[in-house]
């Protein structure tokens, strides 16, 4: 699912069924609920979960914390716009379908 189709689902009250936790976190982030998004990835020890965790801390403005999570995820600090990073994460996690 492309990011635009994924974002279109945000009009609903709940995320689509069957999403993995990192995608669900990105859904809640798009919905404006950073706290719930963070709770979903806070304890994840997968590269995908840690990448979303890093993005959320970057969005929060906590660059040092974001850098820590980017490193744990095996990624360099992503310097594109937050919007571009969100889209790249969604498409990467969904397989760009």
C-alpha positions as CSV (number, residue, x, y, z in Angstrom):
1,X,0.0,0.0,0.0
2,X,1.4,3.4,-0.9
3,X,1.6,6.0,1.7
4,X,-1.2,8.0,0.2
5,X,-3.6,5.1,0.4
6,X,-2.4,4.3,3.9
7,X,-2.9,7.9,5.0
8,X,-6.5,7.8,3.5
9,X,-7.4,5.2,6.1
10,X,-6.8,7.8,8.9
11,X,-10.4,9.0,8.4
12,X,-11.5,5.9,10.3
13,X,-11.7,5.6,14.1
14,X,-9.4,2.6,14.3
15,X,-6.5,1.4,12.1
16,X,-7.0,-1.3,9.5
17,X,-6.9,-4.8,10.9
18,X,-3.8,-6.9,10.7
19,X,-1.2,-4.1,10.7
20,X,2.1,-4.9,12.5
21,X,2.9,-2.7,15.5
22,X,5.3,-0.3,13.6
23,X,2.6,0.4,10.9
24,X,-0.1,0.8,13.5
25,X,2.2,3.3,15.3
26,X,2.6,5.3,12.1
27,X,-1.2,5.2,11.6
28,X,-1.7,6.7,15.1
29,X,1.0,9.2,14.4
30,X,-0.8,10.4,11.3
31,X,-4.0,10.6,13.3
32,X,-2.2,12.9,15.7
33,X,-1.7,10.6,18.7
34,X,2.1,10.6,19.2
35,X,1.7,9.1,22.7
36,X,-0.1,6.0,21.5
37,X,2.2,5.7,18.5
38,X,5.2,5.8,20.9
39,X,3.6,3.3,23.3
40,X,3.3,0.8,20.4
41,X,7.0,0.8,19.6
42,X,8.6,1.7,22.9
43,X,9.3,-1.9,23.8
44,X,9.9,-3.3,20.3
45,X,13.3,-4.7,19.7
46,X,12.9,-5.2,15.9
47,X,14.7,-3.0,13.3
48,X,11.4,-1.9,12.0
49,X,10.1,-1.0,15.5
50,X,13.3,0.8,16.4
51,X,13.2,2.8,13.1
52,X,9.7,4.0,13.8
53,X,10.7,4.7,17.4
54,X,13.6,6.9,16.0
55,X,11.2,8.7,13.7
56,X,8.8,9.5,16.6
57,X,11.6,10.9,18.8
58,X,12.9,13.0,15.8
59,X,9.3,14.3,15.4
60,X,9.2,15.0,19.1
61,X,12.4,17.1,18.7
62,X,14.6,14.8,20.8
63,X,17.4,14.5,18.3
64,X,19.8,12.7,20.6
65,X,17.2,10.1,21.5
66,X,16.2,9.7,17.9
67,X,19.9,9.2,16.9
68,X,20.2,6.5,19.6
69,X,17.2,4.6,18.1
70,X,18.4,5.1,14.5
71,X,21.7,3.5,15.5
72,X,19.9,0.6,17.2
73,X,17.8,0.1,14.1
74,X,21.0,0.0,12.0
75,X,20.2,3.2,10.2
76,X,22.0,6.5,9.9
77,X,20.1,9.6,11.0
78,X,17.5,10.2,8.3
79,X,17.6,13.8,7.3
80,X,14.8,14.2,4.8
81,X,11.6,16.0,5.9
82,X,9.5,14.3,8.5
83,X,6.8,13.8,5.9
84,X,9.2,12.1,3.5
85,X,10.5,9.8,6.3
86,X,6.9,8.9,7.3
87,X,6.1,8.0,3.7
88,X,9.3,6.0,3.3
89,X,8.7,4.1,6.5
90,X,5.1,3.2,5.5
91,X,6.1,2.1,2.0
92,X,9.1,0.1,3.4
93,X,7.0,-1.6,6.0
94,X,4.2,-2.3,3.5
95,X,6.5,-3.5,0.8
96,X,5.6,-0.5,-1.4
97,X,2.6,-2.3,-2.8
